[in-house]
Amino acid sequence: MESRGRVEDRLHSTRVQLLAAAGIAVMVALMLPPAPEKPRELTHRTQPQYPELARLLGITGKVRLAVTVDCVGRVIGVQTLSGQTMLAEAAETAVRGWSFTSGKGEAQIPVEFSFPVAS
């Protein structure tokens, strides 16, 4: 039977080894690159309404937007990157009602529409 002193020494040695192993594991984890975040998926979408005035004037074209989404998937900002103003306003209105899957922090999502759209 081992003496109490030897048992305590072995327990202390085991604790030290476990702490060292945990420290190494933390250092390795910190050195690894972060896992890439999955792209946000669209969960609710509405089509933009083709403005009647644009239809009458024969205005068509593409609108490109940058949509900012918060961590729970709500649209919190929309910026028009290109497109005719009347069409861009219709696209922005539609996108503000969209929702996406949740994720880490905010995300910017590019969106493009072609007008005329089916209404």
C-alpha positions in Angstrom: 0.0 0.0 0.0 1.3 3.4 -1.0 1.9 6.0 1.7 -0.3 9.0 1.8 2.5 11.3 0.8 3.2 9.3 -2.4 -0.5 9.3 -3.3 -0.6 13.1 -2.9 2.6 13.5 -5.0 1.0 11.3 -7.8 -2.2 13.3 -7.7 -0.3 16.6 -7.8 1.7 15.3 -10.8 -1.4 14.2 -12.6 -3.1 17.6 -12.0 0.0 19.3 -13.4 0.0 17.1 -16.5 -3.7 17.7 -17.1 -3.3 21.5 -16.8 -0.3 21.4 -19.2 -2.4 19.3 -21.7 -5.3 21.7 -21.4 -2.9 24.7 -22.0 -1.5 23.1 -25.1 -5.0 22.3 -26.4 -6.0 26.0 -25.9 -2.9 27.2 -27.7 -3.5 24.9 -30.6 -7.2 26.0 -30.8 -6.1 29.7 -30.9 -3.6 29.0 -33.7 -6.2 27.4 -35.9 -8.0 29.6 -38.4 -11.7 30.2 -37.6 -14.1 28.0 -39.4 -15.7 29.8 -42.4 -19.1 31.1 -41.7 -21.9 29.6 -43.7 -23.5 32.0 -46.1 -26.8 33.4 -45.0 -29.8 31.8 -46.6 -33.0 33.6 -47.6 -36.0 32.5 -45.5 -38.6 35.1 -46.6 -38.6 36.9 -49.9 -41.0 39.3 -51.7 -40.7 40.4 -55.3 -40.4 44.1 -56.0 -43.4 45.7 -57.6 -42.5 47.1 -61.1 -43.5 50.8 -60.7 -46.4 51.7 -63.0 -44.7 54.9 -64.1 -41.6 52.9 -65.1 -43.8 50.5 -67.0 -45.5 53.4 -68.8 -42.2 55.0 -69.6 -40.6 51.8 -70.7 -37.9 52.0 -68.1 -36.1 48.7 -67.6 -32.7 47.6 -66.2 -30.8 46.0 -63.4 -30.6 47.2 -59.8 -27.7 46.1 -57.6 -28.1 46.4 -53.8 -25.9 45.7 -50.7 -28.2 44.3 -48.0 -26.9 44.4 -44.4 -28.4 41.7 -42.2 -28.1 41.5 -38.4 -27.2 38.4 -36.3 -30.8 37.1 -36.2 -31.3 37.6 -40.0 -33.3 40.9 -40.1 -32.5 43.4 -42.8 -31.1 46.5 -41.1 -29.7 48.4 -44.0 -30.0 48.6 -47.8 -27.6 50.5 -50.1 -28.2 50.9 -53.8 -25.0 50.2 -55.7 -26.4 50.8 -59.2 -29.6 51.2 -61.1 -32.3 53.7 -62.1 -33.7 55.5 -59.1 -37.3 54.6 -59.6 -36.4 50.9 -59.9 -34.0 51.0 -57.0 -36.7 52.4 -54.7 -39.0 49.5 -55.6 -36.1 47.0 -55.0 -35.2 48.5 -51.7 -38.8 48.4 -50.5 -39.1 44.7 -51.3 -35.7 43.8 -49.7 -36.5 45.5 -46.4 -39.2 42.9 -45.9 -36.8 39.9 -46.5 -35.4 37.8 -43.7 -32.3 35.5 -43.6 -31.0 32.7 -41.4 -29.1 33.8 -38.3 -25.4 34.0 -38.1 -22.4 35.4 -36.3 -22.6 39.2 -36.3 -23.7 41.3 -39.2 -23.4 40.2 -42.9 -23.5 42.1 -46.2 -25.4 40.3 -48.9 -25.3 41.3 -52.6 -28.7 41.3 -54.3 -29.5 42.0 -58.0 -32.9 42.5 -59.6 -33.8 42.8 -63.3 -36.7 44.9 -64.2 -39.3 44.5 -65.6 -40.3 41.8 -63.1 -43.5 39.7 -63.1 -45.9 41.3 -60.8 
